[in-house]
Amino acid sequence: MKNKPQIGVGVIVTKDDKVLLGKRKSSHGTGTWSFGGGHLEFGESIEDCARREIMEEVGINIKNIQNIAFTNDFFDTENKHYVTLFVTAEYKSGEVCRMEPDKCEIWDWFEWDKLPRPLFLPIENLLSLGYNPFK
């Protein structure tokens, strides 16, 4: 059986002119900063995936979800290929918590022009497209 690309959903959650990022701890991209998100499940809408993943990972509710871009991401070292569907969403309610401590070291809010490094590959690819959620 040949390897097939997987579909990921990256959720750019905004609040007070900042975006939410977590430092990855397991799977591919360990040690990089990433938006919340995860795999799109069979029969699931992109918006439902965004809501589910953010609740599972961060414990907050989001609103005003909008599709914005996609990236085609090749993780050479891990021999993985993802198409990442990016959405923006606004923070709605709840307290940011590290719901999956085995997968994430910390969650924090950052200004777009002061993102921490290193960034997860799909985010680097998104930035190469010139995307900015605040413009």
C-alpha positions as CSV (number, residue, x, y, z in Angstrom):
1,M,0.0,0.0,0.0
2,K,1.4,3.4,-0.9
3,N,1.6,6.3,1.5
4,K,-1.2,8.8,1.2
5,P,-1.3,12.4,2.3
6,Q,-3.2,13.2,5.5
7,I,-5.4,16.2,6.0
8,G,-4.7,18.4,9.0
9,V,-6.7,21.4,10.2
10,G,-4.7,24.3,11.7
11,V,-6.7,26.8,13.8
12,I,-5.4,30.3,14.2
13,V,-7.3,31.4,17.3
14,T,-7.2,35.2,17.8
15,K,-7.8,37.3,21.0
16,D,-6.8,40.9,21.7
17,D,-4.6,41.1,18.5
18,K,-2.7,38.0,19.5
19,V,-2.7,34.3,18.3
20,L,-2.6,31.2,20.4
21,L,0.4,28.8,19.9
22,G,1.5,25.7,21.6
23,K,5.0,24.1,21.8
24,R,4.8,20.6,20.4
25,K,6.1,17.7,22.4
26,S,5.3,14.5,20.5
27,S,4.6,13.2,17.0
28,H,6.3,15.2,14.2
29,G,7.5,18.7,14.8
30,T,8.7,18.2,18.4
31,G,10.0,21.4,19.8
32,T,8.3,23.6,17.3
33,W,5.5,26.1,18.0
34,S,2.1,25.4,16.3
35,F,-1.5,26.5,16.2
36,G,-4.0,24.1,17.7
37,G,-5.6,21.6,15.4
38,G,-5.3,18.0,14.2
39,H,-6.6,15.4,11.8
40,L,-9.8,15.9,9.9
41,E,-12.0,12.9,10.7
42,F,-14.1,11.0,8.1
43,G,-17.5,12.8,7.6
44,E,-16.4,15.8,9.7
45,S,-16.7,19.4,8.5
46,I,-13.6,21.6,8.8
47,E,-15.4,23.9,11.2
48,D,-16.4,21.0,13.5
49,C,-12.9,19.7,13.4
50,A,-11.5,23.1,14.4
51,R,-14.0,23.3,17.4
52,R,-13.3,19.7,18.5
53,E,-9.5,20.0,18.3
54,I,-9.3,23.3,20.1
55,M,-11.6,22.0,22.9
56,E,-9.6,18.7,23.2
57,E,-6.2,20.5,23.2
58,V,-6.8,23.8,24.9
59,G,-10.2,23.6,26.6
60,I,-11.6,26.7,25.1
61,N,-14.6,27.6,22.8
62,I,-14.1,29.4,19.5
63,K,-16.4,31.3,17.2
64,N,-16.5,32.9,13.7
65,I,-14.5,30.2,12.0
66,Q,-13.4,31.0,8.5
67,N,-11.4,29.1,5.9
68,I,-8.4,31.0,4.8
69,A,-5.6,29.0,3.1
70,F,-4.0,25.6,2.7
71,T,-0.4,24.4,2.6
72,N,1.1,21.3,1.1
73,D,3.6,20.1,3.7
74,F,6.3,17.4,3.3
75,F,8.0,16.2,6.5
76,D,11.1,14.5,5.0
77,T,12.6,13.2,8.2
78,E,9.3,11.6,9.3
79,N,8.3,10.5,5.8
80,K,4.9,12.2,6.2
81,H,2.9,14.3,3.8
82,Y,0.1,16.6,5.0
83,V,-2.3,19.0,3.3
84,T,-3.0,21.5,6.1
85,L,-6.3,23.5,5.9
86,F,-6.0,26.7,7.9
87,V,-8.9,28.5,9.5
88,T,-9.1,31.5,11.6
89,A,-11.3,31.7,14.7
90,E,-12.0,34.1,17.5
91,Y,-11.7,33.1,21.2
92,K,-15.2,32.8,22.6
93,S,-14.9,31.4,26.2
94,G,-13.0,29.2,28.6
95,E,-9.6,29.2,30.2
96,V,-6.6,28.1,28.2
97,C,-5.4,24.8,29.7
98,R,-2.8,22.2,28.6
99,M,-5.4,19.4,28.1
100,E,-2.9,17.0,26.5
101,P,0.4,17.5,28.5
102,D,2.0,14.5,26.6
103,K,1.6,16.4,23.3
104,C,2.2,20.0,24.3
105,E,4.6,21.8,26.7
106,I,2.8,25.1,27.0
107,W,0.1,27.3,25.3
108,D,0.5,31.1,25.1
109,W,-0.7,34.1,23.2
110,F,1.7,35.9,20.8
111,E,1.7,39.0,18.7
112,W,1.8,38.1,15.0
113,D,5.1,40.0,14.4
114,K,6.7,38.4,17.4
115,L,6.0,34.7,16.9
116,P,8.3,32.3,18.8
117,R,10.7,30.1,16.9
118,P,11.1,27.5,15.6
119,L,7.7,27.3,14.0
120,F,6.0,24.1,12.8
121,L,6.5,23.5,9.1
122,P,2.9,24.2,8.0
123,I,3.1,27.6,9.7
124,E,6.4,28.4,8.0
125,N,4.7,27.4,4.7
126,L,1.7,29.6,5.5
127,L,4.0,32.6,6.3
128,S,5.7,32.1,2.9
129,L,2.3,32.8,1.3
130,G,2.4,36.2,3.1
131,Y,-0.6,35.5,5.3
132,N,-1.4,37.7,8.2
133,P,-4.7,37.2,10.2
134,F,-4.8,40.9,11.2
135,K,-4.7,42.4,7.7
